[in-house]
Amino acid sequence: MEMCNEDKSNDDAQEPSLADKFSKLFSELEDCNEEEQKQKIEGMNRLIEEMNIEELKSIINEEIFNKMNKMIEEKKMSMENAILLLKHVGYCNVLKNVWNLCFDSSSLGERFKKMIIDEEKKEEKNEKLFSDLCECFVFLNGCINSKMLCVCVPCLLKVASVKEESEENQTEVEMALLALSNISFYTEIEKEAYLKKITEIIEHQQNHRNLTKLAYQSAWEFLIKRFIKDRNLEDMIVNELHFGREAARELEELTRNVDWNRKKGEEGGKEAKEEFALVRWLQTFSIYFQICRLKNEENVGLLKNIVQVHRAEKDYYSVISNLCIYSLRSAAERRVVKVEDLLKGGAVDAVLEELNRPTLNKDIMNNGLQFLVNVSNRLKEKTDNEMEEEERKAMKRKMFEKMEEEGYEDIIISFHENSDFLLHNYNHDLSLNISDYFVNV
């Protein structure tokens, strides 16, 4: 029996990694006919889905893109098969937040750029090839110039605007919107290239609910990222398209659909699409709260649902837990959310509960403390308006009572011993002044 166990252990130890399996299949591609090659690429795509971030980074590099370009030149790989692999690589890269810039500088990247420009000039385009090229280019490029964006963005929005609800079309729409969501925050795009179409897509979803969860989140992320460069979008996002209301609804539905029990003991495993969408929504909230200036009552519902997500998953998935606390920290920093709303939405309770836990990672500790510093700072700011000043004092009393009830003073004193470590090794913005953490009546 001992020998059998030892043999089994040796066999397990020699099992090739996902990256090794991928590399082996890739090395076999040029010796296959087109159909065999397609089958191997489908196997490679399945391996990519199972890979973690580090494994993905290890296989996606300039060398593999240059090799693919050479195979295309030598007629050893069809463009159709190249696109089959590249779209899936890009899709998984974006879902798993893998950021690389190697496609830009590769010979394959240059080939795709030239093909897109050439195809765009044709009177009779190959629409499928054109959209596939644009999708791969936007998925895999870290930085795209305005000339290419003026070509790619309208093309992908056209794909995303198709209303047919077949499964195949839903997949294509999701891919196009996910690619668009990958365009950098700081990239400027002319409104004429995107605003009418992306607004129509969001409004149609609000009326018909025909997009996948991931596709709808991607549409919003693309628009919210444009907000950073164009403040004139604020009223449309907040009051016309009702971001707070829609985001709260999506968060509530996703929370119901994610199997949190499956995650217990499996952190780092293969996430379902619902979990990817949930993570991406939470990342988008932080951007929204940091840049938005318009108050809206719908934000209270959004805060409540962020707290709901946090409580549902805090024992299973620390990445989402920290994103929830970070979103609440961002909300507490800006006046778009009133301190009263943080109380009504359960944000204060959630942070105090988290800081009271016997085990706590540094990310959540840091963001929880920053949340409370933000609240404290806002309650210390006096106003000349007599009515507002009375409201501020009443809110200070409520916060003081809440903190006293939760044993807040003891929490802060215990954490203050670690604040020097956090300041110098983790976050230079964290205050070392213990009075900054208290709300005094």
VEXDREN-2710 file (C-alpha; in Angstrom, 1 decimal):
% VEXDREN-2710
k/r/px/py/pz
1/MET/0.0/0.0/0.0
2/GLU/2.8/2.4/0.8
3/MET/4.4/1.7/-2.6
4/CYS/1.2/2.4/-4.4
5/ASN/0.8/5.7/-2.5
6/GLU/4.3/6.7/-3.4
7/ASP/3.8/5.9/-7.0
8/LYS/0.6/7.9/-7.1
9/SER/2.4/10.8/-5.4
10/ASN/5.1/10.7/-8.1
11/ASP/2.5/10.5/-10.9
12/ASP/0.8/13.6/-9.4
13/ALA/4.0/15.5/-9.1
14/GLN/4.8/14.8/-12.8
15/GLU/1.4/16.0/-14.1
16/PRO/2.2/18.8/-16.6
17/SER/0.9/22.2/-15.7
18/LEU/-1.9/23.9/-17.7
19/ALA/0.7/26.3/-19.2
20/ASP/2.8/23.3/-20.3
21/LYS/-0.2/21.6/-21.8
22/PHE/-1.1/24.8/-23.7
23/SER/2.5/25.2/-25.0
24/LYS/2.6/21.6/-26.2
25/LEU/-0.7/22.0/-28.1
26/PHE/0.6/25.3/-29.6
27/SER/3.8/23.7/-30.8
28/GLU/1.8/21.1/-32.7
29/LEU/-0.4/23.6/-34.6
30/GLU/1.8/24.1/-37.6
31/ASP/1.9/20.4/-38.4
32/CYS/-1.9/20.1/-38.5
33/ASN/-4.5/20.6/-41.2
34/GLU/-7.0/23.3/-40.7
35/GLU/-9.7/21.1/-39.0
36/GLU/-7.2/19.4/-36.7
37/GLN/-5.8/22.8/-35.8
38/LYS/-9.2/24.1/-34.9
39/GLN/-9.7/21.1/-32.6
40/LYS/-6.4/21.8/-30.8
41/ILE/-7.2/25.5/-30.5
42/GLU/-10.6/24.6/-28.9
43/GLY/-8.6/22.5/-26.4
44/MET/-6.2/25.4/-25.8
45/ASN/-9.2/27.7/-25.2
46/ARG/-10.5/25.3/-22.5
47/LEU/-7.1/25.3/-20.8
48/ILE/-7.1/29.1/-20.8
49/GLU/-10.4/29.2/-19.0
50/GLU/-8.9/27.1/-16.2
51/MET/-5.8/29.1/-15.8
52/ASN/-5.1/31.6/-13.0
53/ILE/-3.7/35.0/-13.6
54/GLU/0.0/34.0/-13.3
55/GLU/-0.5/31.1/-15.7
56/LEU/-2.1/33.3/-18.2
57/LYS/0.7/35.8/-18.0
58/SER/3.2/33.1/-18.5
59/ILE/1.8/32.0/-21.9
60/ILE/0.6/35.3/-23.4
61/ASN/3.7/37.1/-24.6
62/GLU/5.2/38.8/-27.7
63/GLU/6.9/35.6/-28.7
64/ILE/3.6/33.7/-29.2
65/PHE/2.1/36.6/-31.1
66/ASN/5.1/36.8/-33.4
67/LYS/5.0/33.0/-33.9
68/MET/1.3/33.1/-34.9
69/ASN/2.1/35.9/-37.4
70/LYS/4.8/33.8/-39.0
71/MET/2.5/30.8/-39.2
72/ILE/-0.2/33.0/-40.9
73/GLU/2.5/34.3/-43.4
74/GLU/3.6/30.8/-44.2
75/LYS/0.0/29.6/-44.7
76/LYS/0.4/27.3/-41.7
77/MET/-2.5/28.9/-39.8
78/SER/-5.7/30.3/-41.2
79/MET/-6.9/33.8/-40.1
80/GLU/-10.1/32.1/-38.9
81/ASN/-8.2/29.8/-36.5
82/ALA/-6.0/32.7/-35.4
83/ILE/-9.0/34.7/-34.5
84/LEU/-10.6/31.7/-32.7
85/LEU/-7.6/31.6/-30.3
86/LEU/-7.1/35.4/-30.0
87/LYS/-10.7/36.2/-29.1
88/HIS/-10.6/33.7/-26.3
89/VAL/-7.3/34.9/-25.0
90/GLY/-8.5/38.4/-25.0
91/TYR/-11.8/37.5/-23.4
92/CYS/-10.2/35.6/-20.5
93/ASN/-7.5/38.3/-20.1
94/VAL/-10.2/40.9/-19.5
95/LEU/-12.3/38.8/-17.2
96/LYS/-9.3/37.9/-15.1
97/ASN/-7.8/41.4/-15.1
98/VAL/-4.6/40.3/-16.9
99/TRP/-3.0/43.4/-18.4
100/ASN/-0.2/43.1/-20.9
101/LEU/1.1/45.4/-23.7
102/CYS/2.9/42.9/-25.8
103/PHE/0.4/42.6/-28.6
104/ASP/0.9/46.3/-29.4
105/SER/4.6/45.7/-30.3
106/SER/4.2/42.3/-31.9
107/SER/4.3/41.7/-35.7
108/LEU/0.8/40.2/-35.3
109/GLY/-0.5/43.4/-33.8
110/GLU/0.9/45.3/-36.7
111/ARG/-0.8/42.9/-39.1
112/PHE/-4.2/43.3/-37.4
113/LYS/-3.9/47.1/-37.5
114/LYS/-3.2/47.1/-41.2
115/MET/-6.0/44.7/-41.9
116/ILE/-8.5/46.8/-40.0
117/ILE/-7.5/49.9/-41.8
118/ASP/-7.6/48.2/-45.2
119/GLU/-11.0/46.5/-44.5
120/GLU/-12.5/49.8/-43.2
121/LYS/-11.7/51.4/-46.6
122/LYS/-13.5/48.8/-48.6
123/GLU/-17.0/49.7/-50.0
124/GLU/-18.1/46.1/-49.5
125/LYS/-16.6/44.9/-46.2
126/ASN/-16.4/41.4/-44.9
127/GLU/-18.4/42.5/-41.8
128/LYS/-17.6/39.3/-39.8
129/LEU/-13.9/39.5/-40.4
130/PHE/-13.9/43.3/-39.8
131/SER/-15.7/43.0/-36.4
132/ASP/-13.5/40.0/-35.4
133/LEU/-10.3/41.9/-36.2
134/CYS/-11.6/45.0/-34.2
135/GLU/-12.6/42.8/-31.3
136/CYS/-9.2/41.1/-31.0
137/PHE/-7.4/44.4/-31.4
138/VAL/-9.3/46.1/-28.7
139/PHE/-9.2/43.1/-26.4
140/LEU/-5.4/42.7/-26.6
141/ASN/-4.2/46.3/-27.0
142/GLY/-3.2/48.2/-23.9
143/CYS/-3.2/51.6/-25.6
144/ILE/-5.1/52.4/-28.8
145/ASN/-4.7/55.7/-30.7
146/SER/-7.6/57.8/-31.6
147/LYS/-7.5/56.9/-35.3
148/MET/-7.9/53.2/-34.5
149/LEU/-10.6/53.9/-31.9
150/CYS/-12.7/55.9/-34.5
151/VAL/-12.7/52.7/-36.6
152/CYS/-13.0/50.0/-33.9
153/VAL/-15.5/51.5/-31.5
154/PRO/-18.4/52.1/-34.0
155/CYS/-17.8/48.6/-35.4
156/LEU/-18.1/46.9/-32.0
157/LEU/-21.1/49.0/-31.0
158/LYS/-22.8/47.9/-34.2
159/VAL/-22.2/44.2/-33.2
160/ALA/-23.5/45.0/-29.7
161/SER/-26.6/46.7/-31.0
162/VAL/-28.0/43.6/-32.7
163/LYS/-31.3/42.7/-30.9
164/GLU/-31.6/39.1/-32.0
165/GLU/-31.8/36.9/-28.8
166/SER/-30.2/33.7/-30.1
167/GLU/-27.5/32.2/-27.9
168/GLU/-24.9/32.7/-30.6
169/ASN/-25.8/36.4/-30.9
170/GLN/-25.9/36.9/-27.2
171/THR/-22.3/35.5/-27.1
172/GLU/-21.2/37.9/-29.8
173/VAL/-22.9/40.9/-28.1
174/GLU/-21.2/40.0/-24.8
175/MET/-17.8/39.7/-26.5
176/ALA/-18.1/43.1/-28.2
177/LEU/-19.2/44.9/-25.1
178/LEU/-16.5/43.2/-23.0
179/ALA/-13.9/44.3/-25.5
180/LEU/-15.2/47.9/-25.4
181/SER/-15.0/47.9/-21.6
182/ASN/-11.3/47.1/-21.9
183/ILE/-10.6/50.6/-23.4
184/SER/-8.5/52.6/-20.9
185/PHE/-10.1/55.2/-18.5
186/TYR/-7.8/57.9/-19.9
187/THR/-8.4/57.3/-23.5
188/GLU/-10.5/60.1/-25.1
189/ILE/-13.1/59.1/-27.7
190/GLU/-15.3/61.5/-29.6
191/LYS/-18.9/61.4/-28.4
192/GLU/-20.1/61.0/-32.0
193/ALA/-18.3/57.6/-32.1
194/TYR/-20.1/56.0/-29.2
195/LEU/-22.7/58.0/-27.1
196/LYS/-25.9/57.5/-29.2
197/LYS/-25.3/53.7/-29.6
198/ILE/-24.2/52.9/-26.0
199/THR/-27.1/54.9/-24.7
200/GLU/-29.5/53.0/-26.9
201/ILE/-28.0/49.6/-25.8
202/ILE/-28.4/50.5/-22.1
203/GLU/-32.0/51.8/-22.5
204/HIS/-33.0/48.8/-24.6
205/GLN/-31.7/46.5/-21.8
206/GLN/-33.7/48.5/-19.2
207/ASN/-36.9/47.9/-21.2
208/HIS/-36.3/44.3/-22.4
209/ARG/-33.6/42.7/-20.2
210/ASN/-32.2/40.7/-23.0
211/LEU/-28.4/41.1/-22.4
212/THR/-26.4/38.8/-20.3
213/LYS/-25.3/40.1/-16.9
214/LEU/-21.7/40.4/-18.1
215/ALA/-22.7/42.2/-21.3
216/TYR/-24.8/44.8/-19.4
217/GLN/-22.1/45.4/-16.8
218/SER/-19.6/45.9/-19.7
219/ALA/-21.8/48.4/-21.4
220/TRP/-21.9/50.5/-18.2
221/GLU/-18.2/50.1/-17.5
222/PHE/-17.4/51.5/-21.0
223/LEU/-19.7/54.5/-20.4
224/ILE/-18.4/55.2/-16.8
225/LYS/-14.8/55.1/-18.1
226/ARG/-15.7/57.9/-20.6
227/PHE/-17.0/59.9/-17.7
228/ILE/-13.5/60.4/-16.3
229/LYS/-12.6/62.5/-19.4
230/ASP/-16.0/64.1/-20.0
231/ARG/-17.8/65.5/-17.0
232/ASN/-20.8/66.5/-19.2
233/LEU/-21.9/62.8/-19.1
234/GLU/-22.7/63.0/-15.4
235/ASP/-26.4/64.1/-15.6
236/MET/-27.1/61.4/-18.2
237/ILE/-25.5/58.7/-16.2
238/VAL/-27.0/59.6/-12.9
239/ASN/-30.5/61.0/-13.6
240/GLU/-31.4/59.8/-17.1
241/LEU/-30.0/56.3/-17.3
242/HIS/-30.3/55.8/-13.5
243/PHE/-26.9/54.1/-12.8
244/GLY/-27.6/53.8/-9.1
245/ARG/-30.9/52.1/-9.6
246/GLU/-29.7/49.8/-12.3
247/ALA/-26.5/48.8/-10.5
248/ALA/-28.4/48.0/-7.3
249/ARG/-30.8/45.8/-9.3
250/GLU/-28.0/43.9/-11.0
251/LEU/-26.1/43.5/-7.7
252/GLU/-29.2/42.1/-6.0
253/GLU/-29.8/39.6/-8.8
254/LEU/-26.2/38.5/-9.0
255/THR/-26.1/38.0/-5.2
256/ARG/-29.0/35.6/-5.5
257/ASN/-27.4/33.7/-8.4
258/VAL/-23.9/33.2/-7.1
259/ASP/-23.4/29.9/-5.2
260/TRP/-21.4/31.2/-2.2
261/ASN/-21.3/27.7/-0.6
262/ARG/-19.4/26.4/-3.6
263/LYS/-16.7/29.0/-3.0
264/LYS/-16.0/27.9/0.6
265/GLY/-12.5/26.5/0.6
266/GLU/-12.1/27.1/-3.1
267/GLU/-10.8/30.6/-3.4
268/GLY/-8.7/31.0/-6.5
269/GLY/-10.7/28.4/-8.3
270/LYS/-12.6/28.8/-11.5
271/GLU/-15.2/31.5/-11.1
272/ALA/-18.6/31.5/-12.8
273/LYS/-19.6/34.4/-15.0
274/GLU/-21.8/35.7/-12.3
275/GLU/-18.8/36.1/-10.0
276/PHE/-16.8/37.9/-12.7
277/ALA/-19.7/40.3/-13.3
278/LEU/-20.0/40.9/-9.6
279/VAL/-16.3/41.7/-9.2
280/ARG/-16.4/44.0/-12.2
281/TRP/-19.5/45.9/-10.9
282/LEU/-17.7/46.5/-7.6
283/GLN/-14.7/47.9/-9.4
284/THR/-16.9/50.2/-11.4
285/PHE/-18.6/51.5/-8.2
286/SER/-15.3/52.7/-6.9
287/ILE/-14.8/54.8/-10.0
288/TYR/-18.4/56.1/-9.9
289/PHE/-18.2/57.2/-6.3
290/GLN/-14.8/58.8/-6.7
291/ILE/-15.8/61.0/-9.7
292/CYS/-19.5/61.6/-9.4
293/ARG/-20.8/64.9/-7.9
294/LEU/-24.6/64.6/-8.3
295/LYS/-26.5/63.3/-5.2
296/ASN/-29.2/60.8/-6.0
297/GLU/-31.5/58.8/-3.6
298/GLU/-30.9/55.7/-5.7
299/ASN/-27.4/55.6/-4.2
300/VAL/-28.8/54.5/-0.8
301/GLY/-30.2/51.3/-2.5
302/LEU/-26.9/50.7/-4.1
303/LEU/-25.1/51.0/-0.8
304/LYS/-27.5/48.5/0.8
305/ASN/-26.8/46.0/-1.9
306/ILE/-23.0/46.4/-1.6
307/VAL/-23.4/45.6/2.1
308/GLN/-25.6/42.7/1.2
309/VAL/-22.9/41.3/-1.2
310/HIS/-20.3/41.8/1.5
311/ARG/-22.3/39.9/4.1
312/ALA/-23.1/37.1/1.7
313/GLU/-19.6/36.4/0.7
314/LYS/-17.3/37.6/3.5
315/ASP/-16.5/34.0/4.7
316/TYR/-15.9/32.7/1.2
317/TYR/-14.2/35.2/-1.1
318/SER/-11.9/37.9/0.3
319/VAL/-11.3/39.6/-3.1
320/ILE/-15.0/40.5/-3.3
321/SER/-15.1/41.4/0.4
322/ASN/-12.3/43.9/0.0
323/LEU/-13.8/45.4/-3.1
324/CYS/-17.1/45.9/-1.1
325/ILE/-15.3/47.7/1.7
326/TYR/-13.2/49.7/-0.9
327/SER/-16.4/50.8/-2.6
328/LEU/-17.9/51.9/0.7
329/ARG/-14.6/53.8/1.5
330/SER/-14.9/55.6/-1.9
331/ALA/-18.6/56.5/-1.2
332/ALA/-17.6/57.9/2.3
333/GLU/-15.0/60.1/0.8
334/ARG/-17.3/62.1/-1.5
335/ARG/-20.3/64.3/-0.9
336/VAL/-22.3/62.5/-3.5
337/VAL/-23.3/60.1/-0.7
338/LYS/-24.5/61.8/2.6
339/VAL/-23.2/60.4/5.9
340/GLU/-26.8/59.8/6.8
341/ASP/-27.0/57.5/3.7
342/LEU/-24.0/55.6/4.9
343/LEU/-25.9/54.9/8.1
344/LYS/-29.2/54.1/6.4
345/GLY/-27.5/51.9/3.8
346/GLY/-25.7/49.8/6.5
347/ALA/-22.2/50.8/5.4
348/VAL/-21.1/51.9/8.9
349/ASP/-22.4/48.7/10.4
350/ALA/-20.6/46.6/7.8
351/VAL/-17.3/48.3/8.3
352/LEU/-17.5/48.1/12.1
353/GLU/-18.5/44.4/12.0
354/GLU/-15.5/43.7/9.6
355/LEU/-13.0/45.5/11.8
356/ASN/-14.3/43.5/14.8
357/ARG/-13.5/40.2/13.2
358/PRO/-10.9/38.1/14.9
359/THR/-9.0/37.6/11.6
360/LEU/-8.6/40.4/9.1
361/ASN/-6.4/40.9/6.1
362/LYS/-4.4/44.1/5.6
363/ASP/-6.4/45.3/2.6
364/ILE/-9.7/45.2/4.5
365/MET/-8.1/46.7/7.6
366/ASN/-6.7/49.6/5.6
367/ASN/-9.9/50.3/3.6
368/GLY/-12.1/50.0/6.8
369/LEU/-9.9/52.5/8.7
370/GLN/-9.9/54.9/5.7
371/PHE/-13.7/54.6/5.5
372/LEU/-14.0/55.7/9.1
373/VAL/-11.4/58.5/8.8
374/ASN/-13.5/59.8/5.8
375/VAL/-16.7/59.8/7.9
376/SER/-15.0/61.5/10.8
377/ASN/-13.5/64.2/8.6
378/ARG/-16.8/65.0/7.0
379/LEU/-18.6/65.2/10.4
380/LYS/-15.9/67.7/11.6
381/GLU/-16.7/70.2/8.9
382/LYS/-18.9/73.0/10.2
383/THR/-21.4/74.8/8.0
384/ASP/-22.7/78.4/8.1
385/ASN/-26.2/77.2/7.4
386/GLU/-28.0/76.9/10.7
387/MET/-30.3/74.1/9.7
388/GLU/-27.4/72.1/8.1
389/GLU/-25.3/72.6/11.2
390/GLU/-28.0/71.2/13.4
391/GLU/-28.3/68.2/11.1
392/ARG/-24.5/67.7/11.2
393/LYS/-24.5/67.8/15.0
394/ALA/-27.5/65.3/15.1
395/MET/-25.6/63.0/12.8
396/LYS/-22.5/63.2/14.9
397/ARG/-24.5/62.1/17.9
398/LYS/-25.9/59.1/15.9
399/MET/-22.4/58.1/14.7
400/PHE/-21.0/58.5/18.2
401/GLU/-23.7/56.3/19.7
402/LYS/-23.2/53.7/16.9
403/MET/-19.5/53.6/17.4
404/GLU/-19.8/53.4/21.2
405/GLU/-22.3/50.5/20.8
406/GLU/-19.9/48.6/18.6
407/GLY/-16.9/49.1/20.9
408/TYR/-15.3/51.3/18.3
409/GLU/-12.8/53.0/20.7
410/ASP/-11.3/49.6/21.6
411/ILE/-11.0/48.6/18.0
412/ILE/-9.2/51.8/17.0
413/ILE/-6.8/51.6/20.0
414/SER/-5.9/48.0/19.1
415/PHE/-5.4/48.9/15.4
416/HIS/-3.4/52.0/16.2
417/GLU/-0.5/49.8/17.3
418/ASN/-0.3/48.6/13.7
419/SER/-0.8/51.9/12.0
420/ASP/2.9/52.7/11.7
421/PHE/3.4/49.4/9.9
422/LEU/0.5/50.2/7.6
423/LEU/1.7/53.7/7.0
424/HIS/5.2/52.8/5.9
425/ASN/4.5/49.4/4.2
426/TYR/1.0/49.6/2.9
427/ASN/-0.7/52.9/2.5
428/HIS/1.1/56.3/3.0
429/ASP/-2.3/58.0/3.3
430/LEU/-3.3/56.3/6.5
431/SER/-3.3/58.7/9.4
432/LEU/-1.1/58.1/12.4
433/ASN/-3.1/60.6/14.5
434/ILE/-5.5/58.5/16.6
435/SER/-7.9/61.5/17.0
436/ASP/-8.7/61.3/13.2
437/TYR/-10.5/58.0/13.8
438/PHE/-13.0/59.4/16.4
439/VAL/-16.2/61.3/16.1
440/ASN/-16.6/63.5/19.2
441/VAL/-19.9/65.0/20.2
END
